[in-house]
């Protein structure tokens, strides 16, 4: 009888373990796959150009973020956050977290967020001396606007 109970107990433990594993897989947040395609967040029909001073740079995966302060026509200031490519992609293009010091005036060409927040996907950054750098991600569904030097959009 002891052998029968032991086997039943083992089956119960195994079944419980499988049920727990299935529950964890089902309830795992979608954030584990948080990297998104361009079209999930940004509007290809809403290009924009922003001019402002860099206030902060977040050198994080899956995308670097450039924060700028933009002066509006009425003189008030707006904080914008601009999504760039992955840090690794930007490094390969010669952009690192010290390339654009805080306070640097830049012009960003990009696309507005679908929710119309002060968020955009940046394609190009132009510095005061005219240096233009591609900051976008390649092959993410962004518009084929000629900005991507790899031509993989």
Buried (B, 14 or more C-beta within 10 A) or exposed (E): EEEEEEEEEEEEEEEEEEEEEEEEEEEEEEEEEEEBEBEEBBBBEEBBEBEBBBBEBBBEEEBBBBBBBBEEEEEEEEEBBBBBBBBEBBBEBEBEEEBBEEEBEBBBBBBBBBEEEBBBBBBBBBBEEEEEBBBBBBEBEBBEBEBBEEEEB
